Each structure stands twice: as structure tokens, then as C-alpha cells.
């Protein structure tokens, strides 16, 4: 059962969700233009829970030269599940992605 929320709680949750979407969209845009490196995103994910909760698939597809098909292929090759987030990457998966995007 869902907890009862006041209008103020609901408005605050809506604001937090909007902020999360804005931050994630900004990161993906910076990756796409090459203004942000993949390793920068990994470092930021260690400090910021919002970034850490971003799906790795969304990050990879935002990398220059990567489309949906290439992203799926790379994730399958490395053994990364479709629903994996930055926080959930294993040490070897992280290392392999760093090598690919360096």
C-alpha cells in the first residue's frame, strides 16, 4: 500500500524528479558533444546518487559514435544487463568500458 502524501510532499517529490531528469539529460548531452568524458561520469557517479542511478545503456548510447544497435552489442559483449545502472557496474565491466571509451 502506498503511503499517504500531503500536497507539499507530492510537490517536493515532483521537483526532485524534475531535477533528476534535468541532470541526467545534461550529462547525456555533454557526452554526446564530447564535452564530458566517460571517466568523468563514473567519478561523478561515486559522489552523486542521481548520477549513480542512471542506466548505463542511456550513458553508452550518448557516447559519440554509439547508436542503439552498437550499444546493445557492446553491452552483450561485456555482459552488462539492460537494466544495469552506473552504480551496479562490476569492477571488470567498469574497466572494460573505460578501455573502450578512452
WOJOHU-V908176 format. One record per backbone hydrogen bond with DSSP energy under -0.5 kcal/mol. CO is the residue of the C=O (numbers start at 1). NH is the residue of the N-H. E is the energy in kcal/mol with one decimal. If there is no record, write none. Layout:
co=CO nh=NH e=E
co=CO nh=NH e=E
This chain:
co=6 nh=10 e=-2.5
co=7 nh=11 e=-2.4
co=8 nh=12 e=-2.4
co=9 nh=13 e=-2.5
co=10 nh=14 e=-2.3
co=11 nh=15 e=-2.1
co=12 nh=16 e=-2.3
co=13 nh=17 e=-2.4
co=14 nh=18 e=-2.2
co=15 nh=19 e=-2.2
co=16 nh=20 e=-2.3
co=17 nh=21 e=-2.3
co=18 nh=22 e=-2.2
co=19 nh=23 e=-2.5
co=20 nh=24 e=-2.4
co=21 nh=25 e=-2.4
co=22 nh=26 e=-2.2
co=23 nh=27 e=-2.3
co=24 nh=28 e=-2.3
co=25 nh=29 e=-2.2
co=26 nh=30 e=-2.4
co=27 nh=31 e=-2.2
co=28 nh=32 e=-2.3
co=29 nh=33 e=-1.9
co=30 nh=34 e=-0.7
co=30 nh=35 e=-1.6
co=30 nh=36 e=-1.3
co=31 nh=34 e=-0.8
co=31 nh=64 e=-0.6
co=37 nh=41 e=-1.5
co=38 nh=42 e=-2.0
co=39 nh=43 e=-2.3
co=40 nh=44 e=-2.4
co=41 nh=45 e=-2.1
co=42 nh=46 e=-1.1
co=43 nh=46 e=-0.5
co=43 nh=47 e=-0.7
co=44 nh=47 e=-0.8
co=44 nh=48 e=-2.3
co=47 nh=49 e=-0.5
co=48 nh=52 e=-2.4
co=49 nh=53 e=-1.5
co=51 nh=54 e=-1.8
co=52 nh=87 e=-2.5
co=54 nh=86 e=-2.2
co=55 nh=59 e=-1.3
co=56 nh=60 e=-2.8
co=57 nh=61 e=-2.3
co=58 nh=62 e=-0.7
co=59 nh=62 e=-0.6
co=60 nh=63 e=-1.6
co=63 nh=66 e=-2.1
co=65 nh=67 e=-0.5
co=67 nh=71 e=-2.0
co=68 nh=72 e=-2.3
co=69 nh=73 e=-2.4
co=70 nh=74 e=-2.5
co=71 nh=75 e=-2.7
co=72 nh=76 e=-2.3
co=73 nh=77 e=-2.4
co=74 nh=78 e=-2.3
co=75 nh=79 e=-1.8
co=75 nh=80 e=-3.1
co=79 nh=81 e=-0.5
co=81 nh=84 e=-1.5
co=84 nh=56 e=-2.4
co=84 nh=57 e=-0.6
co=86 nh=89 e=-1.3
co=90 nh=94 e=-2.7
co=91 nh=95 e=-2.2
co=92 nh=96 e=-2.4
co=93 nh=97 e=-2.3
co=94 nh=98 e=-2.2
co=95 nh=99 e=-2.1
co=96 nh=100 e=-2.2
co=97 nh=101 e=-2.2
co=99 nh=102 e=-0.9
